[in-house]
Amino acid sequence: MRKPRPPGAPPTEAALHDAALAHLSRYAASRAGLIRVLDRRCERWAREAGTEEAAAALAALRQAVRDVVARLAAAGAVDDAAFAASRARSLGRAGRSRRAIAAHLAARGVAGDDARAALPDTQEAELAAALALARRRRLGPFRDPDAVADPRRELGVLARAGFSQDIARRALDADPDTAEALVARLRRG
């Protein structure tokens, strides 16, 4: 059994900056997401140290985290608008509704203006996302021709995914060739 190592000195601002860059080199992150990652790192240090001094130093470390993230945002390394646009495109291609994308971005800490600007804004984009989900779940125009259709169940699948009743009906009633073309256009761009 390994003996636990002592926690050592608190993370410095330079160490937090390096940790932030290491995280950003592997993952896309919003400002709030990066703050959460660095805050957890500081909290883990304070927990491992287990002293009153560590608990007192935690407030200063949290301020250092916010300073590091602000500097990275000013340098352009953290861009909430770009993060939101990228995630919204990816989730839309995967068949997520506008509502689901908005909820995902809010959970990631993207501010309202950046999230609204990134959301798909046309009915055609929403229809294409519904068709992508229908294709993945084999609903509507993508259903097996020999299968017995249960329209209420299929509408329920799309409704739970956040699509409006109008979009869900249009997706389920779409011509297979048109539906395939819309999904292909969504994936291209």
C-alpha positions, -999 to +999 in steps of 0.1 A: +000+000+000+013+034-010+019+060+017+000+092+009+023+121+001+021+153+019+001+180+001+029+205-002+027+242-009-005+258-023-007+261-061+008+294-073-007+316-100+019+303-124+009+267-116-028+275-121-020+292-154-001+261-166-029+239-154-054+260-173-033+258-205-030+220-201-067+217-197-074+239-227-050+220-248-071+189-243-106+202-239-128+231-252-140+251-222-160+281-214-148+306-189-171+292-162-160+257-170-124+265-167-130+283-134-148+251-121-118+230-131-093+252-114-114+257-084-117+220-079-079+217-081-075+243-054-102+227-032-085+193-036-052+208-024-070+224+006-087+191+015-055+172+013-036+198+034-064+197+060-051+226+079-068+259+089-041+278+069-051+259+038-088+267+043-079+304+048-056+303+016-085+289-004-102+323-008-070+338-022-066+309-045-101+313-058-093+350-067-061+339-084-081+314-105-104+342-116-074+364-125-058+336-145-090+329-164-095+366-171-060+369-185-065+339-207-098+353-219-082+386-227-055+368-247-082+349-266-074+314-253-108+312-237-137+324-259-172+317-248-187+327-281-165+304-301-171+276-276-209+281-278-209+281-316-188+250-318-209+231-293-242+242-309-231+230-344-219+197-330-251+191-310-273+202-338-256+177-362-262+150-335-299+157-335-303+179-305-331+205-305-327+242-300-340+238-264-316+210-256-286+230-270-296+260-250-298+239-218-264+223-225-248+257-230-263+270-199-250+240-179-215+248-193-218+283-180-221+302-213-238+336-209-272+343-224-260+365-253-233+341-265-257+311-262-285+329-281-261+339-309-249+303-313-283+286-314-297+276-348-321+302-359-340+287-388-369+263-389-350+243-415-321+238-391-344+226-364-362+203-388-328+189-400-318+183-363-352+165-357-346+144-388-311+135-376-326+122-344-353+104-364-327+088-385-307+076-355-338+063-338-353+049-370-384+070-369-407+085-395-391+085-430-363+063-417-385+036-401-383+000-415-411-002-442-424-034-426-426-020-391-459-009-377-458+028-370-470+042-336-472+079-343-478+088-307-447+070-296-426+086-323-440+121-315-431+114-278-395+106-287-391+139-305-411+159-279-388+146-251-358+156-271-372+192-271-387+196-305-420+214-310-450+195-321-450+212-355-413+203-362-419+168-349-449+162-372-430+177-402-401+154-395-422+123-391-442+131-423-412+140-444-405+123-477-375+099-472-354+114-500-360+150-488-353+139-452-320+122-463-310+154-482-317+177-452-297+154-429-268+154-454-269+192-456-269+195-418-238+173-416-219+192-442-222+225-425 
